[in-house]
Every structure is written in C-alpha cells, then in structure tokens.
Amino acid sequence: MNYTTLFPNLLKSIPNIPQDAFCYNYNPKVNYNKKNVHMKAYIPYGKRQLLWFTKSSNNYYCILLETQNSKVTRCHFKYVSFEKILTSGVGTLIWVTQVGRELSLNKIIYYKGEICKLRTVQEHMVELKYALNNYINNIPHSSLLQLKLPSMSTSKNFLLTAVNLEYTSYSAIEMSTNFTQHLHTYFANFIVTCVDKRSDIYNLSCKDENGEVVFFDNALINNHFNSILIKKLLNIPYISHEEIEYSDSEDDEKNDEEHCDKSALISCIFSTIHMKWVPYRLCDKKSQLSTLSYVKKIREKSLRIVG
C-alpha cells in the first residue's frame, strides 16, 4: 500500500475541527460549590493530538493526527483493533494525549459520522467508556498503543492527586460542570540540582528579594513515578534496584560522580500533606526562576485548597 499517496488523500477528508476541540467549556448554570466533593478528570499534559477512525476505498484506518492551531501538521497510521461502525460518515474523531504507550481519550469531537453534542466531561467519559468496551479491542502487546480514559478522582485536593498519578497532568476538570483547574497556576519554578540520585536527594534553589540564587529546601520524591520523572527531567539514566544489586561498585561510583551535579529549571507543585515541593514539569525557555515571595504566595494558594 502506498502511504505516500494514501495519507494526502485521507487528509483531504478530515472533518472541520471546532475551535473548542481541545477544551471543555465551563457551564455557569450548574451550581458549583467548591466545598462539595466532585469527581474530577485529570487531563494529561502533552501535544494536542487527534485519533481518527476512518475508511477509504473499503479499507479501515486508525490515524493519529498531530495538530497546531487546530490544523493538522502530521499523521501516523496506528494499529488498533476496532469495529467498522466507528468509521461511519466522516468517522470518529477524538482528542487524545499520548502518555508513553497509552493514548488518553479526552473528548469526542465526531462520533460515528456525527458532530458530538455532548457537553460535560462526565457525558464524554460515559460514551468513551462504552466505545472502549464495545467498539475498541485493546490488544496487549508492547508494540501497540493502548487506549485508556484519563484518571479520575473524587479527592478535593486535586494537587495531591495530580502528583501521585502515573503521568503529569495539564488540568483537573470537574466532570459535571467542566470547572477547570489549570495546574500551571499552582507552579513555582526552582533550579533543581541532583545531590544523590540513588537516594533521590535533590536541592531546590530560588531567588531571594535581592535577585540572588539561594538554596531553599530539598525536593520531595515520595513515589516510584516521581523518582523516574525527576531523572528524566534532569537527563539522568534510571537504574533499577536489580541493576544496582549486580553492578560493579567502582563503575557505579564514577557514574554517581558524573551525574551528581546535573540541574535544570523545573516547575514544582506544593504537597500540602508533606509541606514540601514536588518537581513536576520542565520549564520552557520563557519561564523564570521564582522568588521567595512568589514561592510563599503559591504555597498559601495551595493550602487554601484543603481549607
């Protein structure tokens, strides 16, 4: 099959992508009380992508589309087992985020050939779950993508939930109203420096009121995902406990020396349980190192979540 000609032809038939395809609109008519417990969905952080189930010349395809400013820039054919009904009309188009070998299904844009008119996250998750159970067959194989729903929780402390997930989140959305909490509004930016990668000891530095970079505290690394994440952010090779047990001690000492001074500007989230900052996401080039006063401000803002 000549994909060089197939993909351009398929792309010509992509349905119109609405401006609000990659977000949920808050419904102010629904009574939202922050003191009440509501189920929240945690949308993963990552590129804005679309998963398209479509057909051409009696052949059925699943295509991952990369977008920029609501325009498709690249496409990738994906092996997914699914029912033909999803390709009816213009097909099924879903906003997705890739997390490793998984695709988080975040929102339905077109469903079985029709524009999706569902409004709340809750409605979308119910329909997506039905599609996963009845129209999509996730084949457990390391070379194949697995289609999943985003994580959901009833915890009031969405920051604590976010730092304990197996992926970094972009936002926490209340599922019945679409009320959205963007996690970046709770970030403080620190220079994170590796002190001891095996013991997961990392120093945090920020600016004092004179603009000088000063040591602030040690970072909190309290689970396996955070341990792997910080090493990935600092470009430090991850070594499992099994590899440590059977490794050469002299080589390990050299390896420790090589990586003990690595640092990067990283956005951190405040843990209201441990009262410490958790490294969360690598800062972009426009980000600046936070000051002590700003760190205090975000800390107080985070504490208000739990009353």
N, C-alpha and C positions, 0 to 999 in steps of 0.2 A: 504494500500500500504506500502511495506517495504522499507522505505527510506534508511535503513542501507545497503541494497544491491543495491538499485537503484542508489544512488549517485556515489559510486565507479565505477559502470558500465558506467554511463554517463561521468564521468571524463576521462575515457579512450578514449573517442571520441572527446575531446576538440581539436579543430584545433591548429596548431602551432601559438604561439604568437610572432609576429615580435619584434625585439629589439626596434624599434621606435614606438611601440604601444601606449605609453603614452606621446607622444610629437608630435609637428609639426615641420618639417624641414623648415628652412628659405630658400626662393628662391631668391638668389642674382641676378638672371637675370631680376627680376622685378624692375623697377626704384622706389626706395623708398625715398621719400622726407619727412623728419620729420616735415617740416613746413606746409605740407598739412594735411587736415583733413581726417582721415581714420577710418572706422568702426573697433572697437576692441571688441573681445570677452574676457570675464573675467572668467577664469577657476577657479572653487572653490578649496580651499585648503582642503585636506583630503586624506584618504587612496586611493591607486590605486586599483580600482575595475573594474570588467568586468560584463556586463549584457549579458547573453547568452540566446537566444531564440532557442530551440532545440526540437527534438522529439525522442521518444524511444518506440518501440512496439505500434505504432499508438496512443501514448499519447504525448501531447504537454506541454512543460515546459518553464518557465522563471526562470533562476537561476542567483543569484548574486554571483560572484566569487571574493574572496579576493586573492591578489597576493603579492609575494615578489620576487624581482629579476626575474620578468617575469615568475614565476612559481606559479601555483595555490596552495594556502595553506588551504583555507576553502571555503565552498559553502553553500548557503542558498536558499531554494525554496521560490519564491515570487509569490503572487497572482497578476497577471497582465492580463488584457483582451487584446488579440492581434490576428491578422489574421495568419492563418497557413502558408501563403507564407513566413513569416519570418524564418520558420524552414526548408526551402528547403536546401538540401545538408547537409553541416556541420552547417547550421543555420546562425543566425545573431549574431555577437559579437561586443559589443560597449564599449568603455572606458567610465566609469561613475564615478562620485563623489557623495557621499551621503551628503545631507545637510538637516538635520532634517528628515522630512517625504517626502523629494523630492530627486530624482536622477537627477543630471545634466548630460545630454548626451553630451559628449565632442568630441568624434571621432568614426567613423565607422571603424572597423578592418575587419570584414567579413559581407557581406550583401547578404542575401538570398542565401547563399551557396558559394559565390564567394569572393575571397580576394578583398578588396576595393582598387581601384587605384586612388581615388580622392586625390588631393594634398593639396589644400588650406583649411583653416578653413571655408572660405565662401562656398566652394563647399560642405563640410561636413554638414554645418548648413542648407543649402538648402535641401539636401537629408534627413536629420534628421527631419526637419520640415514637409516634405512630409510624412515621416513614421508616425509621431505623428498624422497627420491629417487623414491618410488613413489606417494605419495598427495597430495602438495602440489606445485603448479606455481607457483614464484615468477616473476611477470611483471615484467620490468624496466621500471618506469615510476615517475617521480618522485612521483606521487600515491598510489602503492600501497606498503603495508608489505612488507618483505622478511623472511621467516622464516629465522633462522640458528641455529646452535649457538653456545654460548659459546666463547671462545678456550680452547685447551688447550696445555699445555707440559710438558716433562719437566725443565725447569730447577729445580735445587734452590733457587735464590734467587728465591722467589716474589715478594718485594717489588720486585726489579729488573724482573721480568716484568710485574708489575702497572702500574708507572709508565710502561712502554713500550707498553701496549695503546692501542687507539683509543677506549677508554671507561674510566670509573672503576669499579673492582671493589668488591664488598661482601665477598667471601670467596674464598679459594683452597681447593678441596676435592680431596683425594687420591682418585682415581677408583675404586680397587679396595677401599678401606676406608671412604670417606666422612669420613676425618680432616679436620677443617675448621680453617683458619687465618683468623680474622676480622681483616681489615686494620685496623680501628679500634683494635685493641690495640697497633698499632705507630705510632699517630699522635702527633705533638707539635703543639700549636697555637701559631701565630705570627700577629702582626699583619704582614700582607704589604702593602707600600706600593710603588706604581709610581714608578720613578725615570725610566726611559726606555722607553716602550712599544715603540718601533721596534727598539731593540737588546735588548729583553727583559731589562731590568735591574730587579730588584725587591729591596727590602730586607726582611729578616726581623727582627722585634723580639720579645723575650720579657721576662719579669720576672726581675730579679736576686733575691738572697736577702732583700733589704730591701723587696721589693714594687715597686721602681721599674722602669718600662718602659725597656729599653735595646736598642740596636742589637746584633744577634747576628751576622748574615752576609748575603751575597747569596744569593738563591734560585737553584736550578739549573733552567733552562729549556733542555732539550737536544734537543727534537724538535718537530715541527710541531704535534702534538696538544697538548702541554703549553703551547705558545705560545698556541694558540686557547683552551685551557681557562682559563688564568690571566686572560686578557682577559674571558672570560665571567664568571668569579667576581668580578672587580672592576668589571664592567659597563663595560668599555672597548670601543668599536667596533673590530672587526677590520678592518684594511686590508691587502689583498693587495699583493704586490710590483708587480703591474701597475698597481694604483691609485696606488701611491706614485710610480711612474715617470712617470705622466701627470698628476699632481696639481699644483695651484697651491702653490708653496712658501710664500707668505705665509699662506694659509689653513691649511696644514699646521702652521706654527709656532704659530698660535693654537690649533689642535686639540691639539697636544702640550702646551701650557700648561694647557689645560682639564683634561686627564686625568692629568697627571704626579703629582698628589698623592693619587690615589684609594687607599684602603686598606680592608682587611677582615680579620676573624679567620678564618684558614684552617688546616685540618688538613694537615700535611705528612708525607711519607714520606722516610726517610733512604736515600739512594743509597749503597750500600756500595762501588760502583765509583768514583764521583766524590767520595765523602765530603762530600756536601752534601745539603741538604734540598730536596725537590721539592714545591711546592704541589699539593694533590690534591683536597681537598673543602672546600666552605664549611661552617663550623661552625654548629651550631644555636644557639638562644638560650641554652641551658643550659650551653654549653661555656665554659671559662675559659682565659685565656692561660696557657701553660705557663711554669714556672720553669726557670732554668738547670739546676738539679739534675735536674728531670724530663726535660729535653731530653737530658742526658747519659745518664740511665738508659735511655731509649728508643733512643738511639744504640748503646749497648752491647748491648742486647737484639737490635737489628737485625743487628749484626756477628756475633752468635753463630749466625745462620742459615747463614753461609758458613764457619763453623768458626773 
